[in-house]
């Protein structure tokens, strides 16, 4: 297959070439086979929100947030300020009453 060679232009070849792209066409022109644009109907604005969701729901969210903070604070104070329970003093004498021995971990704990 051989490619045709283009001879140097002569005085006869000054006519515009029909296969060349047309530089005078606007760039934003739609192609001929393009589908016509269909106008969509105008969107209706959303109806106004129910007063519950405009006023009461945000208020409930704020009240719930404040309740969580207050309950957390009271719960933390209750746990940290507790004095209930037993005070375990270390008794070193195994013959003394109330002696509690500290058990050392054994390899049998690996089975469970």
TIVO-304162 format. One record per residue: y, z, x of N, C-alpha, C in turn. Coordinates in steps of 0.001 Angstrom, whole numbers, plus 500000, padded with zeros to 6 digits. Atoms other than C-alpha are relative to their C-alpha. Layout:
! residues N
YZXYZXYZX...
***
This chain:
! residues 112
498839500000500842500000500000500000501231500000500892498771500094499213503325499004501400501181500275499097498793499679500743506674500258500322500985498853500152499022501079499873509346497683499521501170500488500842498862499660499151512171497610501969501269499630499276498716500243500629515744497755500845500888499295501017499155500699499025517778495099502607501406500565499946498634499493499954521300495940503634500808499370498873499244500533501133523798495512500805500884498840500432499145501147499725525579492240500655501125499985498987498867500110500911528640491118498757499521499796498577500511500251501341526454490116495805499487501288499342500615498777500523525017493641495421501023501075499639498989499004500332528262495343494429499942500418498540500133499644501407527277495473490744499261501335499893500689498705500126526189498920489536498534499815499648501444500050500237522474499546489467499702500639498642500316499490501334521060500034485949499074501216500039500941498875499925518444502545487147500645501255500557499321498830499439520974504894488735500422500930498868499573499078501049521848508054486818501470499798499670498633500189500466525008507916484766500801501257500338499200498859499567527559510170486446501135500309499034498890499760500911530033509895483579499590500833498790500458499206501144527877511763481029500337501473500247499699498575499793528961515366480448498722500775500309501163499233499549526664517914482013499383500776498843500532499162501072526328520042478888499586499206498763500404500812501146525432517127476622498528500249499702501383499774500406522257517724474656499227498696500088500801501224499968519421515282475137499877499405498592500054500698501280518948512722472392498875500538499130501149499564500783515565514054471348500006501514499732499939498552500230516733517689471101500032500285498497500035499615501409516096519472467812501380500505499587498688499506500435519184520218465743499990501527499931499907498545500036520412523774465953500063500472498556500040499432501337519664525863462900500784501302500034499210498772500039522190528530462018499205501083499289500676498875500621520615531865461338500962500668499040499107499306500933521937533814458395500655501197500696499253498889499403524512536447459248499250501303499739500720498737500134522934539831459890500853500994499230499305498976500766523815542534457446500076501271500831499949498722499275525043545807458922499043501009499374500936498984500484522705548752458620500691500893498971499386499089500986523256551010455641500332501325500670499662498706499390524857554374456378498799500939499954501128499081499903522409557041457466500115501096498948500055498904500959521335559757455085500714501218500612499275498845499444523491562908455453499095500992500732500920499104499284520398564898456482499902499591501461500173500470498626519971562724459592501321499938500755498711500042499324523697562597460318500483501387500388499421498688499756524497566295460110498958501098500191500929498880499987521570568606459405498966499885501126501016500159498955518969567159461803500553500316501391499462499606498684521232567339464906500258501503500094499780498559499996522148570893463906498677500744500196501317499375499831518445571797463617499490499854501432500428500197498606517764570331467062500730500970500923499231499061499173520557572423468601499519501423499766500483498649500315519357575564466804498625500220500634501327499863499385515788574936467999500125500163501517499795499864498549517023574504471586500496501385500370499495498652499736518972577758471450498899501028499771501096499074500276515947579521469919498987500006501147500945500074498876513700578311472742500543500775501187499409499282498859516107579628475377499985501504499750499976498567500297516493582991473621498599500616500010501372499479499982512747583410473089499448500068501417500448499975498605512074582536476716500609501202500716499324498877499344514653585095477864499407501340499559500568498743500501513278587854475622498556500182500477501383499905499527509685587068476588499924500349501476499989499689498571510497587130480283500401501455500226499602498590499858512290590478479901498864500925499580501091499150500477509353591889477928498878500086501025501091499997499015506842590881480583500434500716501271499553499402498738508938591953483558500334501475499873499617498598500188510052595272482064498860500860499464501105499240500565506607596384480890499578501123500948500491498849499221505372599780482034498618500415499504501333499671500512502097599769480110498949499636501043501104500283499111498781599680481866499637501224500810500456498873499187496996601872484339500445499797501429499610500028498597498171602734487807498749500302500814501219499836499220495254602269490134500398500420501400499750499515498642495566604431493215498730499781500818501147500253499131493350603631496124499345501333500370500778498813499658490646606302496469499026499578501082500822500410498862488984606127499857498641500699500040501232499221499942486271608746499294499041499531498920500942500457501008483184607280497585499421501132499151500543498884500770482160610756496411501037500527499006498942499501500882485510611380494647499888499328498630500059500619501325485754610828490882501043498886499874499090501124500198487328607521489876500007499002501148500062500920498860486255605724493050499619498606499513500294501402500309486332601953492643499802499258501302500288500743498779484685599898495318500435498554499821499627501417500014486038596492496163498790499195500424501171500815499694483215593994496070500439498787500795499690501175499186483230591319498716499295498791499394500641501194500564482483587763497615498699499688500731501301500347499426478921586654498190499755498514499789500284501440500164477419583173498539499478499648498612500502500323501341475987583486495020501127499509499073498902500488500812479458582746493633500096498474500043499964501461499915479030579169494818499097499343498980500937500566500950476182578658492377500643499901498602499438499939501339478153579596489286501134499056499788
***
